[in-house]
Each structure stands twice: as structure tokens, then as C-alpha cells.
């Protein structure tokens, strides 16, 4: 099946590879628009992310426009991949390299390495292909399960003087390459909730790899943020100033400083052209893969309490233990204002007087715990950004399957519904 799917893809791509870029971009825009309307899950994720990015201060109409542009950009990238090999010796025809190209080349000619941090902007394959046309370099890339497809993808990414390495070998091989005077490219705008470093991307905490700054510090190499934008069927690529590590400072201080600088440049470039960024990725993921079941692993949580709220307050401590890093929003009845329990840090608190106060058009919430138990309220948030909407009955039903019996209480049901059962004793041992 893998070979047949690869063969079909190559046959579809053959006529596309013969088209000029402007035609590919036109087809990609049309197909991207269709995908925006047809792929409900990706559309919800993009609109949710655009709502989470609070410093952009977008209206719902603006978010939908940018999300649609992001789908168009993604489809253009997919179609362009078939065309790139035919541009092997003519990359300059579709690209313009801006500042600080000369500074970077000078460092490389002196036999020093450079760490390039980039993001999923426009066609993020282009900077690596352009650079490896002139200088040997390495980039980190995850493999694809289909080995025929992956080998074809590698043949394009490595068609010049470039080499793609897997994440598990990246630090050792990357340090070696930098010491040999090569450059190392890292796409650094993906979520890494296991990281110890976070950057306030568009005003919200985003866990991020420290690999670019860590390798720069360990090898004494400069770090550059490389940005890319598509304009009139042409790619403009430019970089930040060279960010040299201060080796006189402790690594624990210098790595976050370098990352803050590098991520700041990337953030500003995304802000200038938001429709060309990959908003379909779960960038603000807060939960790792350790104890929460995949289907409930979301960063932004809405908890709605009923009028009779006091008996349910112990659930807040349970949720805090399950989701220690996540962003919570709570809706309480107005009468609870004077007797609130301890809430998670950074939690948003809202009070409602009538049922209608709960029906807010807020796309941020990815999972809803509806203890108010109102089906139309759950349907409302599922039409917006939520992927899961759970009430007490559903939690009890899920937990019953895990325990093979009815849970003794709602708190136990919550644990066994959301967490991997074998992890529960460990995470609740001190709770």
C-alpha cells in the first residue's frame, strides 16, 4: 500500500512538475480554499490557534481570512515540492537572499559554523535548498513512515550539498557539523511541551526546543533567525543579525537569552505575514505524552460549574494535577464569587448570572468540562474550537470501561477517563 500510494503521488505530480510556479500557486490557492472548507479538524485547529495568539488582536473575520490563506499556502507548498527538483540549478530565479547574507557567508568561509533557526513560513524548504547550493549544511527532519515517499523527499532536500538527520542524532551530528564549518538548520517553531524553555509567542506561553541556542553556545557558533516570505510568485529570504553566544555567561542564562532574541525575530516576521505561517500545527501544546490520553491532550481547557457548585470543587485539584501546565478558564455562577477555592495559576475566571452568559464565541477552548450539563452548550463550543466536550455522565461512562465497573465517585471517574490508567498511581501519589 505504501508503494502504491507513493506511485500514485508521483504520477499526479508529474504534470504539476512541468507547470510554471505562477500556475502552481494559482492551483494551490484554489485547492487550499477547498481544503479549508472540507477539512474541519484542521480548520478548527487553525482558528483556535489564531484565537490563542492574543497579541495579534484579530476579529473573527480576520482570523477566518488568515486561516484560509494559511491553507492556501500549505497547498502551494505541497504542489511546489514536485517542481523544486527542476529548479535545482536555478534557485536564484525564484528567490532573493537579503541581509545578512554576506555576513553569514563570511563566517562560513572562515571555517566557522552557523546555526540557522527558521519556522514554517511560506515554503520553508527553500532556504535550506538555496544555502546548500553554495555551502554544505545539515538540517533536522523527521522521517515519514512510507519509505518510498521519504526517500523521494530526501532526494529533493539533499539535491545540493545538504544532509537531513533525524532528531535523535541531531545534537551530536549537529555539533560535529558546526565544528567542521558547516551550517545547521533547525525548524524551531514546533511545540515541545517536554522542554524547560518557553517563549511568549503572541502573548501566550509556547514550549520550544533550546537546541539552536544550546548548539551555538557549545560550539561558539553564531545563531541566525532565517525568515521567508512569498511575494508575486517569488521568495524573499532574509536573516536576523548574527547572534553570538556570550561564553563568559553560564549556559543556563545564555541559552534562554539567545532563544528569546531568535524567537523574537521569527515572531515579528510571522506577524508581518500571518497567512503564510502554518497555523494548523498545535503550537501552544502544554501537555506531554506521559500520562494524558491522546484524545484529551489539549492546552486550553474550559470548566463550567453548575449552580450547585460546592460539591464539585475537589475536581479542580484533580484537574490541576492532570494538567499542571495548561491554561484554564472557569465559569462559576455569580453567587460563587465570594467563596472560590484555590485555582490554577494563570486561570481565567468568569461569572454567569443566566444561562445565556455561557454561550460565548471563544475559539480558544479545545476541551470542555461541562458540569452544568447542557447539551446545546457543548454543541456550541464543538462548533467553535473544541475537539472534546465532556459532562459528568460521559466521564463516568469512559471510566467504567477502564475500571470494568462503575467508578465510586466523579473524581475517580475524571482520573480514569482522562489519564492512562497505569500512570494514575504515580501522578496522584502526592496529591
SVG drawing of the C-alpha trace seen along z (x, -y; Angstrom):
<svg xmlns="http://www.w3.org/2000/svg" viewBox="-31 -44 70 49">
<polyline fill="none" stroke="black" stroke-width="0.4" points="0.0,0.0 2.8,-2.4 4.4,-1.8 1.1,-2.2 0.3,-5.5 3.8,-6.7 3.4,-5.7 0.0,-7.5 1.5,-10.6 4.4,-10.6 2.0,-10.1 -0.1,-13.0 3.0,-15.1 4.5,-14.6 2.3,-17.1 2.5,-19.5 6.3,-19.5 6.1,-20.8 4.0,-23.9 5.4,-27.3 5.4,-28.5 2.7,-31.1 0.3,-28.4 1.2,-26.1 0.4,-29.0 -3.0,-29.6 -3.9,-25.9 -2.6,-25.7 -4.7,-28.7 -7.9,-27.1 -7.2,-23.7 -6.2,-25.3 -9.6,-27.1 -11.4,-23.8 -9.3,-22.2 -10.2,-25.0 -13.9,-24.2 -13.6,-20.4 -11.0,-19.6 -13.0,-20.5 -10.4,-19.4 -7.5,-21.4 -9.8,-24.4 -10.8,-24.3 -7.1,-24.0 -6.1,-27.0 -8.9,-29.2 -8.2,-28.1 -4.5,-29.0 -5.4,-32.4 -7.6,-33.0 -4.9,-31.9 -2.5,-34.4 -4.0,-37.2 -1.4,-39.9 -2.5,-39.8 -5.9,-41.2 -7.8,-39.8 -11.5,-39.9 -13.3,-36.6 -13.5,-37.7 -9.7,-38.4 -9.0,-35.0 -11.0,-33.2 -9.3,-35.1 -5.8,-34.3 -6.7,-30.7 -7.9,-30.4 -4.6,-32.0 -2.7,-29.5 -4.5,-26.6 -3.7,-28.1 0.0,-28.5 0.2,-24.9 -1.3,-23.5 1.1,-25.7 4.0,-24.2 2.8,-20.6 2.4,-21.3 5.8,-23.1 7.6,-20.1 7.0,-18.4 8.6,-21.4 11.6,-22.0 13.9,-19.4 13.6,-21.1 14.8,-24.3 18.0,-22.5 20.4,-24.8 18.2,-27.8 17.2,-28.5 18.1,-32.2 15.3,-32.6 12.7,-32.1 14.5,-33.5 16.1,-36.7 18.5,-36.5 18.5,-39.6 20.6,-40.8 22.8,-39.4 23.8,-37.0 27.3,-38.4 28.0,-38.3 26.9,-34.7 29.0,-33.7 32.0,-35.4 31.7,-33.4 31.3,-30.1 34.3,-31.0 36.4,-31.5 35.6,-27.8 33.1,-28.5 29.7,-27.0 26.3,-28.8 23.1,-27.7 20.0,-28.7 16.7,-28.8 13.7,-29.0 9.9,-28.4 7.1,-27.1 6.8,-30.2 5.9,-30.4 7.8,-27.5 10.2,-26.5 12.1,-24.1 13.5,-27.0 16.1,-28.5 17.9,-25.1 17.9,-24.4 19.3,-27.9 22.0,-27.7 23.2,-24.2 23.5,-25.2 26.6,-27.2 27.7,-25.6 27.4,-22.2 24.9,-22.1 22.7,-19.9 19.1,-20.1 16.9,-18.2 13.9,-16.3 11.5,-13.7 11.2,-10.6 8.0,-9.6 6.5,-6.1 6.3,-5.5 9.9,-4.7 9.5,-5.2 8.0,-8.6 10.6,-9.5 13.5,-8.6 11.9,-10.8 11.5,-13.7 15.2,-13.2 16.3,-13.2 14.9,-16.8 16.0,-18.1 19.6,-16.7 19.8,-17.5 22.7,-20.0 25.2,-19.8 22.7,-19.2 22.1,-16.4 19.0,-15.6 19.5,-14.0 16.9,-12.5 16.1,-14.3 17.6,-11.5 21.0,-12.1 20.7,-15.8 22.7,-17.2 25.8,-15.1 25.8,-15.3 24.9,-19.0 27.8,-19.9 30.2,-17.9 29.0,-19.7 29.3,-23.1 32.8,-22.4 33.7,-21.4 32.5,-24.8 29.1,-23.7 25.7,-25.3 22.9,-23.6 19.2,-24.4 16.6,-23.8 12.8,-24.5 12.2,-25.8 8.5,-26.8 7.0,-23.4 5.6,-22.6 7.8,-20.8 5.9,-20.5 8.7,-18.4 11.1,-21.4 12.2,-23.5 12.1,-26.7 9.1,-28.6 8.7,-31.8 5.6,-34.1 4.6,-33.7 2.0,-36.3 1.5,-36.8 0.9,-33.1 3.4,-30.6 4.8,-28.3 7.2,-25.5 10.1,-25.4 13.3,-23.5 16.5,-25.1 18.7,-23.1 19.6,-26.1 21.0,-28.2 22.5,-25.2 24.5,-24.1 25.5,-27.7 26.8,-28.0 28.6,-24.6 30.4,-25.3 30.9,-29.0 28.9,-29.5 26.5,-32.4 22.8,-31.9 20.7,-33.5 16.9,-33.5 16.1,-32.9 12.8,-34.2 11.0,-33.7 8.1,-35.3 6.4,-34.7 5.6,-37.7 4.5,-37.7 5.5,-34.1 8.9,-34.8 10.6,-34.1 12.3,-36.7 14.7,-35.2 16.4,-37.3 18.1,-36.8 18.4,-38.5 21.8,-39.9 24.3,-37.3 23.6,-36.4 26.9,-35.4 26.8,-33.4 28.4,-35.1 30.6,-32.3 31.5,-34.2 27.9,-33.8 26.6,-30.5 24.8,-28.3 21.6,-28.4 21.4,-32.2 22.8,-32.4 20.7,-29.8 17.3,-31.4 18.7,-34.9 19.7,-33.6 16.4,-31.8 14.4,-34.9 16.3,-37.0 16.0,-34.5 12.3,-33.7 11.5,-37.5 12.7,-38.0 10.7,-35.0 7.6,-36.3 7.8,-39.7 8.2,-38.2 5.1,-35.9 3.2,-39.0 4.0,-40.8 2.6,-38.0 0.5,-35.7 -1.3,-34.0 2.0,-32.4 2.5,-30.6 1.4,-27.0 -1.5,-27.7 -2.7,-24.1 0.0,-22.9 -0.9,-22.7 1.7,-25.3 0.6,-26.0 0.5,-22.4 1.1,-22.2 0.7,-18.5 3.4,-16.0 2.8,-12.4 3.5,-11.0 0.1,-10.4 -2.8,-12.1 -4.6,-10.1 -4.0,-11.4 -7.6,-12.4 -7.7,-14.6 -4.2,-16.2 -5.1,-19.9 -3.6,-23.1 -6.7,-25.3 -9.4,-24.0 -12.8,-25.4 -14.6,-24.2 -18.2,-25.1 -19.7,-24.7 -23.5,-24.5 -25.5,-26.4 -24.8,-23.8 -21.1,-24.2 -19.6,-23.4 -19.6,-19.5 -17.6,-19.7 -14.8,-21.9 -12.5,-18.9 -12.4,-18.3 -10.4,-21.5 -7.4,-20.0 -7.7,-16.8 -7.7,-18.8 -4.6,-20.8 -2.8,-17.5 -3.7,-16.1 -2.9,-19.3 -0.2,-21.1 0.9,-23.4 -2.3,-24.0 -4.4,-27.2 -7.7,-27.0 -10.9,-29.1 -13.6,-28.7 -17.2,-29.7 -18.9,-29.9 -22.3,-31.2 -22.3,-34.7 -23.0,-33.5 -19.7,-31.7 -17.7,-34.9 -17.2,-35.1 -16.1,-31.5 -13.8,-30.4 -11.3,-27.5 -7.6,-27.6 -7.4,-27.8 -4.5,-27.0 -2.1,-29.8 -3.0,-32.0 -6.6,-30.7 -9.3,-33.0 -12.4,-33.3 -15.8,-34.3 -19.1,-34.5 -22.5,-34.0 -25.9,-35.2 -28.1,-33.5 -27.6,-30.5 -27.2,-32.8 -24.0,-34.2 -22.2,-30.9 -22.7,-31.0 -19.5,-32.9 -18.0,-32.9 -14.5,-31.9 -12.5,-29.6 -9.6,-29.1 -11.1,-26.3 -10.0,-22.9 -11.6,-20.7 -14.7,-21.4 -15.7,-20.0 -19.4,-20.8 -20.5,-20.1 -23.5,-22.4 -24.6,-19.6 -26.2,-21.4 -26.1,-19.5 -26.7,-22.6 -23.8,-24.4 -21.4,-21.5 -22.6,-21.6 -22.0,-25.4 -18.3,-25.0 -17.8,-22.0 -18.9,-24.2 -16.1,-26.6 -12.7,-25.4 -13.4,-22.5 -12.4,-18.9 -13.8,-17.3 -16.8,-18.3 -17.3,-16.1 -20.0,-16.1 -20.3,-14.0 -22.2,-11.2 -19.6,-10.8 -16.7,-10.8 -18.4,-8.1 -19.0,-6.0 -15.4,-6.3 -14.0,-5.4 -16.4,-2.4 -14.7,-0.9 -11.3,-1.4 -12.2,-0.1 -14.6,2.6 -17.1,1.3 -18.9,-1.9 -16.5,-4.5 -17.2,-5.2 -17.3,-9.0 -16.8,-11.7 -13.3,-12.5 -12.2,-8.9 -14.1,-8.9 -12.2,-12.0 -8.9,-10.4 -9.6,-7.2 -11.3,-8.9 -8.5,-11.4 -5.3,-9.6 -3.6,-6.5 -4.6,-4.0 -1.1,-2.8 0.1,-6.4 -2.6,-7.3 -0.8,-5.9 2.4,-7.8 0.9,-11.2 -1.6,-11.2 0.7,-9.7 1.4,-13.1 -2.0,-14.6"/>
</svg>
